[in-house]
Amino acid sequence: MKPFEYIAVHTIAEACDALAAHGAETRLLAGGTDLLIELRRGSKKAPRVVLDISGVAEMAGIAESGAHITLGPLTTHAELARSELLREFAPLLGEAAAAIGSPQIRARGTVGGNIMNAAACADTVPPLIALGATVALQSKAGCRELALADLFVKPYQTRANADELLTAVRFPKPGPGARSAFIKLGRRNALAISRLSVAAMLELGKDGRITEARIVPGAAFPTWQRVTEAERLLLGEMPGEPLFASAGRKVSEEMIKATGRRWSTEYKEPGYLRHHQWPAAHAHSPRQHEPARPPAGPPGPLGHQVRL
Ligand SMILES: Cc1cc2nc3c(=O)[nH]c(=O)nc-3n(C[C@H](O)[C@H](O)[C@H](O)COP(=O)(O)OP(=O)(O)OC[C@H]3O[C@@H](n4cnc5c(N)ncnc54)[C@H](O)[C@@H]3O)c2cc1C
């Protein structure tokens, strides 16, 4: 590991001051589960300063305010996974967090680090985009808010400036007709990064038909995006397995259009067909407190995690 200066801060204002002074040569340390590996590898981007934000209390925790839920970026995956508030309003996010790494990684790793590291396999990002999340980026000059979907340039690169830090992640509470699901395909049931994932949110009208659909695949496109071509197929229809299968086929087609056929297409293409059959049977209403149930087929210890 190359030597660096270590600075610990305890407020957002202190963090902004430090970033204003050292921005371009600084890396932020939250849980360290991504950063420490990078530092140990001695990557070319090795920082001169490591700014430890893990003690900034105002950036931790999950809060409900009016029509929104706000996540402090220092909220750990374990906290997301056991949150009653998320079980009620955003169960797909709790499920995604529960499927990350191992208990040790979930105890240290944070949602902010997961977002800002911007790895294609980051498991909290597809659910948050499906929830319509925005992020607040703070610097000494002020705060700006942007849609999470607009934060990413490409894997491992965000639009945050060197003097900005992520201070909040916010999303509107889904309505009473909401249904959601998160499904992850990995090589094994634990300590497996996503080879493929999907987050889906549906709104159902009083007649049971789909009035809104958001489908966000993970580790499939060059960057995270909603697949509006597949979402359109669902609008005005009654939920059902054949319908989800046709949406899954569309997601596969759009993925292949965007990335071309690669070695991984062999499992990713059928993966989306299978993935999209499951929400029909296992989607749950955020308001009904339904526990996550495993999909049909070989069940893993985690609700919606699937082995290759
Ligand atoms: C064994 C293992 C298994 C893993 N499994 C999974 C998995 O299944 N799914 C998954 O998605 N990830 C997985 N990860 C990756 C990792 O745990 C997550 O990405 C984690 O959420 C990162 O959070 P952190 O707090 O540890 O970030 P850190 O390592 O502290 O930081 C990561 C990056 O984000 C930046 N950053 C952190 N906080 C902020 C902020 N508030 N503002 C601006 N920049 C910030 C840092 O500067 C750094 O560049 C795994 C990692 C390991 C080591």
The ligand as an ORCA input file, in Angstrom:
! r2SCAN-3c Opt
* xyz 0 1
  C     -15.840     -9.854     -0.282
  C     -16.689     -8.746     -0.866
  C     -17.958     -9.050     -1.354
  C     -18.750     -8.040     -1.906
  N     -19.998     -8.359     -2.387
  C     -20.766     -7.413     -2.945
  C     -22.051     -7.742     -3.467
  O     -22.521     -8.889     -3.421
  N     -22.783     -6.729     -4.022
  C     -22.324     -5.443     -4.084
  O     -23.042     -4.583     -4.597
  N     -21.100     -5.103     -3.606
  C     -20.321     -6.058     -3.046
  N     -19.073     -5.725     -2.549
  C     -18.575     -4.331     -2.713
  C     -18.720     -3.399     -1.488
  O     -18.897     -4.070     -0.280
  C     -19.855     -2.379     -1.684
  O     -19.691     -1.661     -2.886
  C     -19.934     -1.397     -0.500
  O     -21.257     -0.938     -0.459
  C     -19.000     -0.200     -0.573
  O     -19.283      0.647      0.544
  P     -18.127      1.120      1.537
  O     -18.776      1.962      2.574
  O     -17.324     -0.025      1.994
  O     -17.310      2.044      0.526
  P     -15.761      2.475      0.578
  O     -14.893      1.322      0.230
  O     -15.443      3.208      1.832
  O     -15.791      3.525     -0.632
  C     -16.065      3.089     -1.941
  C     -15.942      4.277     -2.898
  O     -16.989      5.216     -2.686
  C     -16.474      6.490     -2.308
  N     -17.398      7.015     -1.312
  C     -17.829      6.369     -0.196
  N     -18.740      7.143      0.440
  C     -18.863      8.279     -0.275
  C     -19.652      9.470     -0.130
  N     -20.514      9.639      0.884
  N     -19.518     10.448     -1.055
  C     -18.678     10.308     -2.101
  N     -17.909      9.214     -2.293
  C     -18.010      8.216     -1.389
  C     -15.075      6.212     -1.796
  O     -14.213      7.304     -1.913
  C     -14.639      5.064     -2.682
  O     -14.218      5.560     -3.939
  C     -18.269     -6.715     -1.988
  C     -16.989     -6.408     -1.478
  C     -16.214     -7.407     -0.928
  C     -14.843     -7.066     -0.390
*
